[in-house]
Every structure is written in C-alpha cells, then in structure tokens.
Amino acid sequence: MSRNESDRINDIFSTSSSDLTPVSARHMACVLYTPVSGDLEVSRLCESVLSDTELQRADRFVSEYDRAQFKQRRVFRRFCGATVLGWSQPLSQIVFEETENGRPYLSDLPDIWFSFSSCRLGILGAWSSTHGVGVDLEDQTRNLEAVELAHRYFSGAEANAVERVDGLKRLRTFFQFWCLKEAALKSIGEGLPFGLNAFEFELNPNLRVVHAPLDHGGPTQFDAHVIGDIDSCAALVTRRLA
C-alpha cells in the first residue's frame, strides 16, 4: 500500500465521517459515523489496506455489496484507531486484536475501549479511555414481526411498550430496545449469546437502565444514550469502569 493510497482513504473517511457523540456522553466517549459508499474506487482503495486474511473473509460474502461493506467496515475501524493513536503511518499498520468474545482492542492502547457496529446504510465506531462502551446500529426499515420478537427476547414491560404503538413507531420502538441491549452487551465485552434479557430499558418518560447484571455493578453503573441525526436506529451505552 502506498502513502498516497493511505492518504486518499484518510481523506475519504475524514470527509464522510460525522461526530455523532450524544451531548450527554461527550465527557465519556467519542462516536463517529460514516455512510457506506457505493463507489467502486472506495472499495478498491480499501482493499489496499486490508490483510490477506481480511480479503479472504471478504471473498466469502456472496454479494458484491456485502463484500464492499465488509472492506469499508474494517478500514473504518483502522481509521478510528489511527484517530485515537494520532498516527500518520499507513492505515495498514493499524492492527486490531480481538478478545475471545470478539471485543476489538489495540495492543498499543489496551486500556482504550472500542466498539463498532454497521448496517446496510452506515458504520459506527466508538471509543473511551474512561468507560466501557458499546454501540449498535440497525436498519429500522427492515420488515419484521416486532411484537412476536419483542415477547420472545425482551422483558414483559419492554414487549408491552412495543405492542402499545403501531406502524412505523412500533418498528422504531422495537429497534430502539434492540440497539440499547446490543450496545449494553458490548459495553461489558459480551455479545448476543450472553442474552438480551441481561439488560432492561425504559424509553418513556425518560430513557433509563432498569436492569443490568449485578456482577457488572447493576443499573447505576450504566448510562444509555440514543444516537440521532441519521436515518438508522442507533444507541450508545457507557459503563463506569472499576
């Protein structure tokens, strides 16, 4: 990868990225968002950054769009890492490791907590030096059986909140809960297998954490934030570290 290509990718993400850190979380974390690009040149440039292993993983996707999105996700992760490190080296030299549960981290800065999420529309990245963080991003236009899924995976109160509203508001409510739960699981370094029922949230009259695992400090250790200004549904959850 040439320095020129690295600079071009940096310029692309610097231009396309938006700081979506909620005002209520600015003292705790930083959140960046970039839309998924359909430009073939962006995909080509991303290939120049990735390792052979990452390119092999990209080739496993059936559709060209999914391959391009995977490449952009991985390069945006490097871009966020370079932003934190303040490096001017090529992005190919920014290497993330992962815990056994899939939480990404930089070996050069192991105390910085990172979280990433994506959907067909965009990619989110978040990090903090003082808190455990988790972000989730969902395409809220997907058609699904919101009430049935809510009763299967959410608490009774959360499922009732989904059932009480109709139409697009029902989908929005469902995805708000889903985003918050996934983000919360990431804030403790866990994924979906840990169980969506590990956390419970209340949206109205104010967003708050109702229930959280006691071995992670209970609900008072967590703060939940809705991420706005994009067409997708997104959330950030922060956790005070011991």
N, C-alpha and C positions, 0 to 999 in steps of 0.2 A: 504494500500500500504506500502510495506516495504522500508526501506532506501536502501537496496540492489537493488530493482527494480528501484527506482528513479535514483540511480547512474548508472545503466545499460542504462537507457533511455538517461540520460545526456551524457553518453559516446557515444551512437549511434549517437545522433544529433551533438555532438561536432566533431565526426569523419567525418560524412557525409556532414556537412554544409560548405558552401563556402561563403566568403565575396565577394559579387558582387557589392559593392558600387562603382558607377562610380567615376572616379578620380575627375571629375568636381563637385561632390557633397559631397566629403569627409568632408568638413568643415560644412556641413549642416545636414547630415543624415547617417545612417548605414543601409545596406541592406544585409540580409542573405538569402541564398537559400539552400534547401535540396531536393534531388530527392525523389519521392515516392517509398517506398520499397515494394517489393512483398513478403518479408519474413513474414511468419505467426507468428513467435516469436515476431517480432517487433509489429505486430498488437495486440498480446496478452499482451505485456508489456504496450502498450498504453491504453488498457482497464483498467489497474490497476490504471491509473492516473485520468481517467475521472469521472465526477459526474454521478449519476443515470440519471439525465435529459439528459446529453450528450449521454450516452449509449442508452437511449430511442430514441433520434434523429438519432443515427447511425443505429438503427434497422429498421428505416423507409425506408432506401435505399434498393432497390431490389437486386442489385448485391453485391457479397462479396467484389469485388474490390472497389466499391463506399463506402461501409461501412468502409473498411480498410483505404481508403484515408481520409474520414471524421475524423476518430480517429487520424490519423497522423497529419492532419491539426490542430486539437485542441491541441494536445500535443506540436506540434512545436510552436504554439502561446504561450503556457506556457513556453517553453524553451527560447524563445525570451524575455519574461517578466522576467524570472529569470536572464537572462544575463544582462538586464538593472538594475534590482534591486540588483544584486550581492548577491542573496540569496543562501544559501546552504541547505535550507529546501526542503522537497519533492516537486516535481512539482505539486502535487495535491493541494498544498496550494497556488499556484499562480492563482488567480481568476480574470478574466477579466469581466468588466461590458461593456454594450453597450449603446450608445445613441439611441434615438428613430429612427434615420436614419441608425443605425447599425454600427457606428464607435466604435471600441473597445478601451477601456482605462483601466488602472489600478487605482483603487481607492486610492492606496498608493502613486501613482505618477500621478495625474490627468493632470499635465502640459506636460507630455511626450505624443507626438502624435504617434500613431501606425497605421500601415496599413498592411493588409495581402491579398494574392491572391494565387490561385492554379489552376493547370490544371492537366490532367491525368499523366503528366510527373514529376511535382515537385511543391514545395511550396515556396513562397516568403514572407519574413517578413521585415518590415522597421520601423524605429522609429527616432524621432528627439526631442530634447529639445528646439530648436530654431525656427523650421519651421513646418507648416502643411505639411504632407507628404501623398502621395498616390502611391501605386504600383499596377501594373496589369501584369498578366502572362497569355499568351494564347498559345494554341497548334496550331502552324501555318501550320500544315499538314492537318488540317480539310478541307474537300472539301465543298465549299460554293460558292454562286453566288456573288462574290466580287463586281463587278460593280453595280449590282442591289442594293445590300445592301448599298454600298457607296452613291449612288444617293438618297437613302431613308433617311439615317441617317447623312451623312456628309455634309459639305459645298460644294458649287459648285467647288471651287478650289481643295479641298481635293478629291472629287469624280473624277475630271478630272485627278488628279495625279495617282489615282488607274487605271483609264481607259487607260492611256498612256502607261502602261507597260503590259507585257504578262506573262503567265505561272506562275512559282513559284514566280517570282518577284512581280507579281500582288498580290498574296496572302500575301506575305511578307509586301508589302506596305499597304494593307488593314489592316492587324493586327497591324502594327506599329501605324497607326492612331487610331485604336480601343483601343489599350493599353494606348496610351497617353491620350485619352479622359477619359477612366475609371479611370486612375490614377489621372488625374486632378480633377475629381468629388470627389474622395476620399480625396484629399488634402483640400477640403473645407467642408468635413464632409457630403457629399451628395452621393447618388447612382444614378443608371441609370434613375430612374423616373424623376430626375431633368432635364434630357435631354442632349444627346450627343452634340447637337448643341450649348451648353453653352460655349464650347471651340472650337477654330480652331487652327490648327497647320500647319506649313510648314516644309517639310523634306529637301528640296534642295533649294539653295546650302548648307544651314546650318539649323539645327533644331532650330525652334523658335516658341514661342507662339504668334499667330497672334491676337487672340481674347480671352478674358476672362471676366467674369461678373464684371461689374463696381462696384457693391456693395461688391466685394471682392478685389478691388484695381486695376482691369484691368490687361492687359497682363504683365505690368512691375513688378508686384508682384510675378510672377511665373517663374520658371525655369524648363525646360524639359530635361530629360536625358534618353538615350537608355541604357538598361542593356544588356551587351554582355556575351560571354563565356558560353552560354547554348543553347540547341537546340530549345528551345521555344522562342517566341517573348515576350519581357518584357520591361517595362518602369517605370521610377520614375519621379514624378512631385513634386516639392517643392514649398511651398508658404510662403512668409515672413509674420510673424505674427505681428499684431499691437503691 
